[in-house]
Amino acid sequence: MTGVETVLSTLRETMSAQISTVASVREEHSHGEALDVSCLPAAVVFAESTDDVSRVLSLCHEHRVPVVAFGAGTSIEGHVTPPAEGISLDLSRMTEIVQFNPEDLDCRVQAGLTRQDLNARIRDSGLFFPVDPGGEATLGGMCATRASGTAAVKYGTMKENVLGMTVVLATGEVIRTGGRVRKSSTGYDLTSLFIGSEGTLGIITEIQLRLYGLPESIAAAICQFNTVDEAITTAVEMIQYGLPVARVEFLDEVQMAASIAFSHLDELKPLPTLFFEFSGGPASVREQVEATESIARDNGGLGFAWADTPEERTRLWKARHDAFWAARAIDHSALVISTDCIVPISRLGELIDGAREDIAASGLRAAMLGHVGDGNFHTLILTENSPKGRERLLELDRRIVSRALALGGSCSGEHGVGIGKLEFLEPEHGAGALSVMRALKQTMDPRGILNPGKLLPLGEAYKG
């Protein structure tokens, strides 16, 4: 028997109901969203506990079988695409709230729970978890990709909101990192090591999360502008002024035209637009709104349209979260990818101006949107679905990333690396830093079974 056949045969003795080799299930686990790369796993194993994950990894380590963790399948850089003869380890059945400590504003959850489900379960306590990447992502997957999203400008990313975790290492050994306290100056920060490691160093099974009180008052609005520069200048000045805005999102005229059609925002025009959300006490929200309106007015804003009810706020933010699908609807036959560059906010306008020049020179159609409050934006690039079209698309992506790196930025603010951004790691981090990362990988996963081929390009490991 092959290694994977041996592993599956052994697992069936205790987990037979949790193993699937059905073609449709394997196909569902062969890819994530957006990146057009897929490969059928040999089998899908549905873990229901940390012990299940430990059992699977112990056997896979022994028999050198690759394992790729799978949550909701919403990652967009090829993170969850398994290698041939690998196992897709699905954690979506692990959805328990293990501990809930409202008096300390924290909780411990299993990795398969989504942010939406967590917030629905704890809503009556007056608390919530704020990190909002938009899709129905699992909290384990959000940790693995160091996710952020629309609320990061106020609440930070997953890195700032995870206190500790349970991780299963490549050998099947289970460790706990961090704890429940808000600070500690002991030992290496292993929690931060695993956040953003994309399942290449261990598989996260439980997470200790920070919680926050639901804001007393929430206001949401949109403001449209005649030019992109006016909109971006407004967003940057808000942050530099120190306004504690909860969200500030940018959509250019191409994205707005797509979103108006897709999400039925018929009251709006296809113009560069900022979406805002303000939260806090009523007096604080009023101050934020007045200051924002003043900044927008000074930069040519065409007036604020307010979302006065929870339903209207939900409608606006759903339209923002559906932007990718709105862009895809421009041409259903097109290939679409999203860039994910981030720069210091003072350089954001320069990067967007340069990216728009690159788009015009490429002859491709592209929409721009992003979390401009922290300098992060996406370009949704459309092209014909052919080898020539793919190469044109990737060349435009490389030009935009090169601009971001030259301005002190990063190739990815929140999507992660996966397969899609491997080529940008050395230009961003340098050969020396990558060699240290490879040494960590080699130490923690000496047989290379954990999500092989992701996050780190091939090369030499640091040897001292």
N, C-alpha and C positions, 0 to 999 in steps of 0.2 A: 504494500500500500504506500501511496505518497504520504508526505507529512500531513497535508490537510485532511486526507482521508482518515489517517490515524487519529488526529485531533477530534474530528467529528464523530468517529466511532466511539471514542472514549466519552465525549460529552453526552452522547445519546443515552448513556447508561443512567444519567441523573437529570438531564435537561432536554429530553427528546421533544417535549411540547414547545420548547423555546427555540428550535432550530428549523429553518426553512431553506429548502433548495428549489422552491417554486420559481419558475422563470420570471413571473410578474413581480414577485417580491425582490428578487435579485436585481431586476432592471430598475426598480424604484431606488435601490441602494447603490446604483452604479455611477451616480453623478449628483452634483448639487444643482444650484440655479446658475444661469448666465453662461458660465464657461462651457464651451461645447467639447467637453472631454469626458468620456465614459468608459467603464470597463466592468463587466459582470463579476461580482465576487463568487467564489466557490459556494458560499453559503452565507446566510444571515443568521446571527445568533442574537436573540432578544434577552438582554440581561435584565434581571428584576431586583438585583441587590449588588452591593459591593463584593460579596462573596462570589457571586456569579462571574463578575468581571475578573476577580483574582483567579478563579478556576480556569477561565478561558486563557488568560495571559500566561499562566504557568505552563499550560500545555503547549501553547503556541511558541513560547520561548524554548521549551524543550525540543520541539520538532521544527523550529525555524520557520514558522508560518506567519506571514504578515497579517497585521490586524489594523483596521481603520475604524475609529469610533464614529458613530453616526447618531445625530440627535433628531433634528427636524429636516435636515437636508437643504437648509436655506443659504448655506455659504456659497459664495460666488466666484471663488478663485480655484476651484477644483480640489478643495481640502478633503472632501469625503470620497473622492473617486478611488476605489481600491485597486491594488495590483492584481494581475491574474493569479488565480489560486490563492487569493487572500480571503480573509473573513471580515465581513462587515459586522461590527459589534454595535447593535442598536440599543441605546439607553433610554428610549422614549417611554418605556414602561416604568421607569424609576421617577415617580412624580410625587413622592411624599414630602410634606413639610415635617422634618425630623424634630426640630425644636422651634418654638416661637416665643421670643422673649420681648414682649412689647415694652416692658419697663426699661429695657436696655437698648431698645431700637435695633434689634438684630434678630435674625432667624437662621436656621440651618435647613437646607433643602437638598433633595436628591437632584442629580444633574439633568434628568429628563424633564423636569418641570419647566414650563414656559413662564416668562415674565407676566403675560396676561393672566394665566391661571393663578399664579401667586397673588397678584394684586386683587383678583376677584375673591380669593379665599380670605384675605386679611382686611378687606375693605371696611368691615364693621368696626375694626379696631382704630380706625382713623390714621392708619399707616399705609405706606406704599413703597415699592421699589422703583426708582426713577429711570434707570438706564433703558433707553428705548431705541433699539436699532431698526424698528419698523415692522419687520416680519414676525411670524410666529416662531421665533428662535427659542431653543432651549437654553436654560441658564448655564449648563455645562458647555455648550457650544459657544455661548457668548464669552465665557471665560477663556476658552481655548483660542479664540481669535482676538481677544482683547477688544471686544466690541464697544461701541459707544452709541452715537446716534443723535437725534434732535435735541435731547435734553442735556447733553454733555457740557454745554457752555455754562450751565448752572451747577449741575450735580457731579460732573466728572464722568470718567469711563469706568469700565469694569475694574480696572486696576485700582481705582480709588475707592471702590465700593465692595471689595471682597476682603474679609478679615482672615479667612483661613479656608482650608479645604481638606477633603480626603482624596488621596490619589493612589491608584494602583500602578506600581512600576512594571517594567517590562517582564520581570521575573515572576510577577504575581504577588510580590510583597506589597502590603498596604501600609501607607504612612499618613499621618495627619500633619498639616502645616498650619502655622499661625494659631489663632485662637479666637476669643471673643473680645479681647481688650482692644481699645482704639489705638494703642501704640505699644511697642516693645522694642528694646534695644539689645535683644539677645539673639545670637546665631545669625546664619545667613537667611536672607529673606526668600525662602523657598516658595512661598505663595506667589510672589511676583515672578519667580522663575517659571512657574507652570502657566501663569496667565499669559496668553499669547503664544504658547509653545505648540499649538495646533495638533495636539495629540502625538507629538514626536518624542516626548520624554516620559510620559505617563498618561493614564486615562483618569480624568477627574470624575468622581462619583458623588461627592457631596460638597456643598459650598456654604460657608458662613457669610451672610450678606448683611450689609448695613441697610437699615430702613429709615424712612423719613416721615414726618407728619404731613398729612394731606394739607395743602395750602388752604387758608381760610377764604381767599378770594382768587379767582382766575379770570383773566381777560385775554382775549385773542383778537387779532386784527390782521389785515393785509394792507400794504401800501404799494401802489404801483408807481413806476418811474418811466421817464422817456428814454433813459440810457442805462446801460449796465454800470457805467462808472458812478452814476448818482446813487444807485442802489448799494453798490459795494462800499462806497465812501460812507454812506449812512450806517451800515452795519459795523464797519471798523471803528467809526467815531463813537458809536454806542459802547463798544467794549473798552475803548481807550478812556472814555468818560467814567467808566466804572459802574454802569447801569447793571443791576443784577437780573437781567432779562432771563426768563426760563428757556426760551427758544428764539432763535432768529435764523430763518431759512431763506435761501435765495433760489429763485427759478428764473432763467432767462426767457426771452420772448419765444424761442423755439419750444422749450419745455412747457411754457404756459399755454401755447396753442394746443399742444398735445394733451395737457391736463384738462383744459377747458372742454375739449371734445370727449375725452375718456371719462372724466368725473362730473360732467355736466355743470361746470362752473360758468354758466352762461352770463352771469352778471359781471364777469371780469373780461378784460381785454388781453390780447396776446402781447403784453409788455413786460419788461423786467420787473419782478415783483419780490417783495420781502413778506414772509409770513412771520408774525410775532406771537409770542405768548408771554404774559406777565403773571406772576403769582406772588402771594404773600398776604400780609394784612391789607385791609382796604386802603388805608392811608399810603402805605408803601406802593401799592399797585397804582394809585392815582399819580404819585410822584414819578414812577417809572414811565407811565403813559405820557404825561405832560412833557417830560424831558425827551422821550423818543419822538413825539410829534414835532417838537421844536427842531431837533436834529434833522428829521426827514424833510421838514418844510424848508430848512436852510439849504438842503441839497436837491431841491426840485421835486420833492414828493408830491404826488397828485391827490393827496388826501387819504384818510384812513377809512376803511370799511370794517365795521366791528362784527364779530360773531358773539351775539349777546346770550345765546343759550348753550347748554352742554351739547345739544344735538348739532347745532351749527358749528361749534368748535370741533366736534368729532368729524363732521363732514369735511371741514377744511384740512384737518390733519390727515384724514384718510386719503384725501386727494394728494397731499404731499408724499405720503408713504407709498402711494400707487404710482409714483412718477415713472419708475422703471417700466411698468406695464403700459403706462400711457405712451412712453416713447416707443416701445415695441409695437404698439398699435398703429404707429405712423405707417409702418410697412411690415405686415406680418411675415413676409418672405425674407426680410433682411436679417443679417447677423448683427447682434448688438452686444457690445461690451461696455463696461463702466470703468473709467479711471477713478482713482481714489487719492489724489495728491493732497498734501497739506503743507502749508508754509507758515512762518510767523505772520500774524495778522497784518503787520505793517507792509508785507510784501504781497498780500493777496491780490490787490488790484493789478499789480505788475504781472503776476502770474496769469490772471484771467485775461488781461489784454493780450499777452503773448499767446495764450492758448487759442484765443479767438483768431489771431492772425494765422496760427498753424492750421486751424480748421478751414479757414477760407482758402489757404494755399493748397490744402489736400483735395479740395473738391468734394469732400464727404459731408454728409448731413450729421449734425451733432447737436445735442441739447446739453445745457449746463445747469447744474443745481448743486446745492450743498449746504453744509452746516457752517455758514460763513462766520459765525460768532467765534469759532476756534480755528479758522483758517483752512478748513477742510472743504473741498468741493469735488464733485463728480462730473465727468463728461461722458454722456451716453452717446457712443459713436455707432452709427448705422452704416452698413455697407452690404453689397450683394454677397450672398452666401456661396462663395466660391474661393478657391485658393488665392486668386489674384485679389479678390475683395478682402480676404482675411489679412493678406500681407499689407495692403494699404491701411487697413484699420490698425494693425500692430505698429506700423511706422508712425502713424499719428500719435498713438499711445506713447511710444518711445520719446517723441519730441516733447510732449507735454511733461512727462516724467523728468526728462533731462532739464527742462526749465525749472521744475520744482526743486530738484537736487541742487542746481546752481544757486538757488535763492535760499539755501539752508533748510530745505524741506525734506519730505519723505515721500516715497512712492506709494505709501498706504497709510491713511489715517485711521482706518477702522476695518477694512475688508480682510486684512491679513495677506499672507504671501501665497500659501498653497502651492499650486503649480504655476499659476498665471503671472506671478511677479518674481520668479526665481532670478531672472536675468538682471534685476535691478539691485539685488542684495549687495554685491561687491562694490558697485559704484557708490552706494549709500553708506555702507559700513566699513569698507576697506578689508583687504585680505587678512590683516592681523586679527581683527575682531571676529571675522568668520572662522578663522582657524580655532579660536577659543570656543566658539559655539559648537563647532564640529567635535571638539574634545569633550565637551559636556555631553553631547549626543552619544558619543562612543562609550563614555563612562556609564551612562544611565541606560543605554540600550545597545549593549555590545554586539548583539546579533542582528540589529537593524530591523526589528519586526514592527516597530510602531510607526505607522503612517509613512512608510518609506517613500523617498522621492519628493517630499513636501518640505517647505520652509527653508531648507539649506541646499544651495547648489553644491555639486560635487567639488571636492578639493581636499587639500591636506589639512589634517587636524593638528592643533598645537601639541607639541611633544616636550616642551621645556628645554 
